[in-house]
Amino acid sequence: MTASVGIAVLRRRELHKPLDDRRARRMLADGTWVRVAPGAFVMGADWRQLAPVAQHCLRVQEVMARVRAPALVSHFAAAAVWGIDVLGAWPTRVEVTVDRATGGRSGGAITRRALGRDGRMSVPFGRHRITTAAQTALDIARLLPFLRAVTAIDQALWTGRAGGALTTAAEIEALLDDERPVRGDARARRALASSAPLSANVRETHVRLLVAALGFPPTRLQERRVLRSGRLVYGDLYFPDADHWLEIDGRGKYLSPEYTAGRTPAAIVIDEKNRENEIRREVRGFSRLEATDADRPQRVYDILTADGLRSIKPRPHSRDPVLR
């Protein structure tokens, strides 16, 4: 389970003197502070440095610390705590599961999902409980559209995670088989069948599914090559039938301290170019996408075909959904 996200939290209840409400409203209005839970604030600059999954994890920690009655943390809230990223927007409320008999009424910072708590796989979470990684991935896959469901399952299965995968496809499938059938099971089975344990992030999953839907050849994730220089490289996606290498770049590669390791953006660009040149000498084709290109299927189609990769399908129309 993921640890604290590591930024300072100003909690009203811990202050030695009352918080100036007028000042607090001003700080919130101009973005200097961000409210993460009732009576809990963080600096806006710190908040904006966090990935959305980490932002929601902090929100869950702060909200649940104020909930006295034991609760079952689930769905997006559980995903954030486990570090299971999901493509798209995160909710502003923290989800908990309650028994159907009590109803699913929500309010304040909490969303209550009336799914029945009996038999749901969970582990302790402070004075509360939290659904296991397998249960969490399944719950989200039952709830979300296909693409977002697969991103959640892929993240739970990701073998490259520090400490290893959170669960296995077999564990999720066993839950599907053992639990009483509920709405969303068919969607979850389809997402599970399309999952892959080597997708390092949600955009890799997105692009992997998109290029298949666009009619391009089958791919392999995390292709490993030792170049002639002795340099070891991994490709995000590789098309073995076409000997075509695909890199997916996020802005974090050039901006995030986690990846820059003290290097300037210019030094990173030069190193990436040198790496690309070496790879190009070893493969038949090479393409590079920005992560957000996956939101525009026509652009992905145009880039790959311009780089020599052939599709068995025509170029999609902008009005046609490629992934459902």
N, C-alpha and C positions, 0 to 999 in steps of 0.2 A: 504494500500500500504506500502511496506517495507520502513524503514528509511535508512539513510546513513549507509554504512557498517562500518564506524568508524575507518578508518586508515588514517594516514597523507598522503596528496598528494602534491608533489612538482610540482608547475605549473610555467612554464617558464615566462608567462606573469606577474606573481606576484613578480618575483625576483627584487631586487634593483640593481643588476649588472648582466651583461650578463652571461649565463651559458657557462662554458668551454666545447665546443662540443667534444673535444678529451677526456676529463675526462668522459663525459656522455657516449660516445661510449664504453669506457673501462668498466664503471660500468654496462652497459647493457650487454656487452659481457660476463662478469664473473658472472652475475646473482645478483649482489648487488642491482641493480635497475631493475624494470620492467616498460616498457612503456605501459600505459593503454589507452592513446589517444594522438594525436599530441600535443606535448608540455606538457604532464602530466606524471609524474613518481611516483612510490611508491617503498618503500624498498622491495626487493625480499623476505626477511624473513616474512614480514607482509603479502605480497601477497600469499605466500604459506600456510599461516595459514587459509586462507579463503576457504570456500567451493566453487566449481565451479560456483554455482548460484550466490553467493555473489561477486565473481570476475567479472562476467559478469554484474551484477548490477552496480558496480563501473565504469566499462567501459562505460555503457550506460549513466550514469550521466555525466561523463566527456566529452564524445563525443557530447551529445545533448546540453551541455552548450555552445559549440562552433558553433552550427548550428543556424544561425540567422533566416532563413525563417521558419515559423511554419510548423511542420511535425507531422505525425501520427506514433508514436512508436508502434511497433507490434511484433508478433511472439516471437522469443526467447528473444528479447530485452524487450518486455512487460512482458514476463514470469519472467525474472530476477527481474524486478522492483516489481512485485506483490509477489515475493517469491515462484513462482511455479517451483519447481525443475523438471528436466527431466533426465531420465536415459541416459547416454552416453555423448559424447563430446559436448561442447558448441562452437558456432561460434566465430571467432575472430573479426567479424564486427557487427555493430549495425543495426538491421533491421527496416525499416520504410515502410509504405504502401503509394503508390501514385496512382493516377487515371490511368486507363489503357491508356488513351489518351496520357499521358506523357511518357509512356514506363517504363521499369523496370531496366534501366541502373544503374550500381553500380560503386563505385569508392572510393578510400581512405578508410576511416573507416566506410563507410555506405553501406548497401545492400538495394536496393530499390525493393520492391515487387509490381508489377503492378496488383493490385486486385480490384481497384476501391474504393474510400473512401466514396462515398455516402451510407448512411444507415448503416455504420459500427458503432457498439456501442463503444463509447469512452468517456473519462473524461479528464479534464484538467491535464496537466503535465508541470508545469511551463508555458513558452510561447508556448509550444507544446500541443499535445493531446496524449493519450495513450489508446489502446483498453482495454475495461473492462476485468475483470478476465474471465468471461464467453466467451467473444469473443476471448480472447487470447487462452484459452484452446481449443476452437473449431478450431481456425486457425492452431494450432499446430497439433491437431488430424487429420486434413485434409492433413497435409503435411508429417507426420512421419509414419514409419512402426507401426504395431499394438502394440507391446510391449511398445515402447517409447510413443506412443500416449496415452495409458492407464495410464502410469506413470504421464503424464502431467495432465490428467483429474482428477486422484485420488488426486493429490496435490492441485488442485483447489477446490475439494470437501471436503478435509480433515477437519473433524469436531473438531479434537484435536488441531488445530492451535490456537495460542494465538489470541483472538478476534473472533474466530469461522471461519467457512468455508468462502471462498472467493465468492463462488457461489453455485448453486444447479444443479443437473442433469436436473431438469425441465427447468431452465433458458437456459442451453445449448441446450436442445432439442427444446425449443421454437425458438431459433435462427436458428437452422437447418430447422425448418418447415417454418419460416417466410422469410428467405433469398432466393434469387434466387438460384436454384441448381447450384453447381460448382463442379469441379473435387475434389475428396477426400471425398465427402459426405458419400458414402457407408462405407469408412474406418472409418470415424468419428462416424457414427452410431454404427458400430461394437464395437469400443473402448468404447463408452459411455455405451453400454449395458453390458460391462464387468467391469465397474468401481465400486469402493467401497469407501465410504466416511471415512472409518476407517483406511486406509493405512497411517501410519505415515511418511513413506519415500518411495523413489522409489524402494529400495531393497525389502521392504515388498510387494509392488505390484509385483515386478519381481518374487519373490518366490511364492506368491499366485497363479499367473498365471501358473508358471512352474509346481508346484506340481499337479495342475489340469490337465495340458497337459500330465504329466507323468502317469496319471491314478490312482492317490491316491484319497482317499475319500474326500468329501466336507469339507471345512474349515470354521472356524469363526475367525475373526480378533479381537485382543485386548481382549482375554478371561479374565474375571475378577474372581479372586478367593480370598477368605479370608482363609489363611492357619490355621492349628490348633494352631499355635503360636499366631494368631491374626494378622499376617503380611498380608497386602494387596498386591497382585501381579497381573500383567497383562501379558498374553502370546501373543507373536507376532502372532502366528497362532495356532489354536487348531482344532483337528480332532474329532468332537463329537462322531461320530459313532465308533471310535476306542479308545476314551478316551486317545488321544495322544497329547502331548504338544510339540510345536516347538519354539525354541528361535533362533533369527537371530542376530548375533553379528557383529557390525562394529568396526573398530579399534578405532573410536572416544570414545567409552565407556571407554577405558583404557588410552587414551592420551589427549582428549580434555578437557580444563579447564571447559567447559560448563557442563560436566558430572562428572568429577573427584571430584569437590567440595573440593579441597585441599587434597584428599586422594592419597596415592601412588598407582601405578599399582598393587603392591602386595596386598594391603588392598582391592582393588576392586575385584581382583581375589578370595580372600578368601571369601568376602561377596557374590559374585556370586555363589561360590561353595556351601556355606551354603544355599542360596536361592534355588539352584537347588536340593539339597538334600531334602529340605522340600517339594518341588513340586513333586519330584519323589515318595514320600510317599503317594501322594494324587491322582496320575493318573496311568493309566496302562502302558503308554509308554512316553518316553521323548527323544527328539533329539535336537541337537544344530548344527547350520550351521554358517559359516562365511558368511558375506554378499556377498563376491565375489565368493562363491561356486556356486551361481546361474548362473554364466557364464559357468559352466561345468555340464550340465544336468546329465551325467552319474554318477558323484560324488554325486549329490543330491539323485539320485535314489539309489545308493549303501548305503549311510548313512541311509536313511529312512528305507529301507528294512532290513538292518542289525539291526536296532533298533526295528524291529518287525512290522513295518507298511506295509500293503499289498497293492499292485497295481494290477489293472486289465489289465495292459499293460506289454509287455516284456521290458527288459532293452533296452534303445535306443542305436543305433549305433552312433559312433562319427560323421559320415558323414550325419546323418539325422537331419534336423532342427526340433527342438521340438516346438518352438514358431515362428510363421510367422508374 
